[in-house]
Structures are given as C-alpha cells and as structure tokens.
Amino acid sequence: MKIVLAYSGGLDTSVILKLLKEKLSAEVITVTVDVGQPEDFTAIEEKALKLGAIKHYTIDVKEEFARDYIFKAIKANALYDNLYPLSTALSRPLIASKVVEVALREDAEAIAHGCTGKGNDQIRFDIAIKTLAPHIKIIAPVRDWGLSREWEIEYAIKHGIPVKSKVYSIDENLWGRSIEGGVLEDPTVEPPEEVFSWTVNPNRAPEEPQYIDISFEKGVPVAINDVKLKPVELIRQLNQIAGSHGVGRVDMIENRVIGLKSREVYEVPGALTLITAHKDLERLILTKRTLDFKEIIDSEWAKLVYQGLWFEPLREALDSFIETIESMVTGVVRVKLHRGSISVVGRSSPYALYDYELISYFKSIFDQKLSIGFIELYGLQAMKAYRHWLNK
Ligand code: ARG
C-alpha cells in the first residue's frame, strides 16, 4: 500500500510515518509544502527519509499562496469573526491540493495527515482531498486511531524519533502565526510574552511612530513607500515592519466549525496592516450601497474559508463579485504604526468619490439649496407616519 503523508517534520507526523509503515506495512511518501513557515526544509527531508519514507517532496508554493489565496483574502477584507485573518485556514486548501497532486502522480491509495478530531484543519484537509480526489482514502491516525500525546512521546522515544519539549501548538505561514495550548487554554490568563515571536511587546516598541505608504492596484498591494515589491516580499516586509511596532497581536475566543469554543492567539502584523489599509481605500472609492453590500459578501467569504469550503462554488461566485468591484480599488494609503496600533492617516485614489470641491467648508461648488427639497421628500413618509402614531 502506498500512502502520501502531509509531513511537517514535527512529532505527530513523524510518529504517523513510522506507524503507517509498522501497522499497514505501507510505503510512505512524504510531502512538505512550503507556505512560508520558517523551517529548514532540507532537515525535514533528511528526517523523513531517515524515518523510512521511500521518497520526499518539498513543494514551494509561497508565490501561489500569496497571489491566489492571500490576495483574494485582502480583497475580501477577510477576518473571521471580525478578528482572525484566516492565516492557517487559507493555507489548508493549497497544501491539500499539492498533496493530492503527489498522490495522483504516485498513484497512491491513501493520503495521511496529522490532524486531531477537535480542530478545523481536519475539516479543511478532508473536504479538499475528498473534493479533488474522491477515490483516495484518508487516514488521520491521531484522530482515527485515538493517539494521545503521552502515547506518541513514548512511541517516539522507543523508535528513535527526536522529541522536543513543546508547550504550545504553533502553526505558521506567510500570512500569520497561530498559537494554541499551554497556559493559553485558560482564557482568563493573559498570553505570556514567550508565545510571541513576530511582534515586539507594544510597551517596548519604538517611541516614535512609523509612517508607511501602501499602494494598491485593483485591490491588491503592489508597493511600500513607492517601491514595487513582489507579493511574498511585500507581505514579509510588512510583517517585519508592523511587528517591530507591536502591531498584529490577536487574542480571541473562537467559534470552531465543530461547535467548540477555543482560545486562540495570533500574530498577524502584515495581515492586519494590509486589511486595515485596504478597507480604508475601499471607503474612499466605493459607493455606500456597494460598501454595505460588500460587507455581507466579505463576511460570507471569510466564513466559507474558515469552514473548509474553499472549493465550494459559492466561494468562486463571491470572488467574481469581489473581483468586479476591486477593479476600481487603486490608490495609496498612508498608515501610522505606533506601539501596537495601526491607524490610517491618509488616502488617495484616481477613483475617489470623495470630492473636495463638493464637501469643503472653504470653497464649494455645491448648491446647498438643493438639500431643502431633498429633505422634504427623504423624510416624507417618516414625518407622516409619526403623526399617525401620535393619534393612535
Ligand atoms: N484556530 C485556527 C484555525 O482554525 C488556527 C489553527 C491552528 N492550527 C494548529 N495546528 N495549531 O484556523
């Protein structure tokens, strides 16, 4: 039996690699997908082969992740429950599709992954795999065979799998870093400083604010301070700059798909900066009706992606709607980063609906008398109804 294993190099997937060989006498092919996590991919490959994988693939999808996933999320101002920029959630369908590609190429019977039965990631992986390759079996040993952490550690020691003491469950990629577990499981406890690695403590961030100009073209960021950057580089730079000002820490109670509430901590400096800037630019350019309606679409988009429904046709349909609107979202946003806060302090666009000539207190071409008749008709029904209600 040939099995393709989504392999991170961590304890769970290393134990799984050995178990698949031992229990199912499987030939295991490991796949590590590089979505921007700070890992030594050569070391991961060596580890996989040493533990008995017959072949290993490292697939760099950073560019694709930025262009086809993160940029869509920016256009949709994607924040699940208004707080979480979906860093982990967005990466899952892409990782799954690459693992499926390998499974098809290698003519494997099954795909294995390290998800537990409690989280969202099992849903995202399983649905993606079942959608793209319905004939392939899915094995999630931690969930399906009920592996406990203690059992895994014991098994790892017995089989020469290196065990590092691990307090938190961390998932990291270009769009953000999520931290779960340890003391964070007590929602009354403030996240200790040690959980953070992308952001400085806002109290220790520079006293001086930093201003940056972010240029957008058709809804996606293309330059910082007028320097054109490729997607991956642009996101990396913003993570670094915003993180150095203590921007991007999120601490929330999250509603998981399977109904559990969990306490999640995220570091998402670039994501929050870009979404804040993008949203502000939209407010300058889009009509009020469009903005109001798009908020509903945006929130549905974030829910679908969070819930593992990337391949749901509705997501593509929402993307077409968003794409149409974003064709106008071009301009520059000036953002101020200071001790944990992001504020937009300036914006401009060739498509701005804001019109100085109309709104200015100083000199205006706006004919104020037009308002008199407008108010009469605009309030007509309400004024009339009020009389009826009084005499009821
Ligand atoms: N709660 C987040 C989500 O569902 C993050 C999950 C992080 N995964 C992990 N293995 N630590 O998208």
Residues whose N, C-alpha, C, O or C-beta is under 5 A from the ligand:
A	BS01	LIG	T88 A89 N120 S169 I170 D171 S178 E264
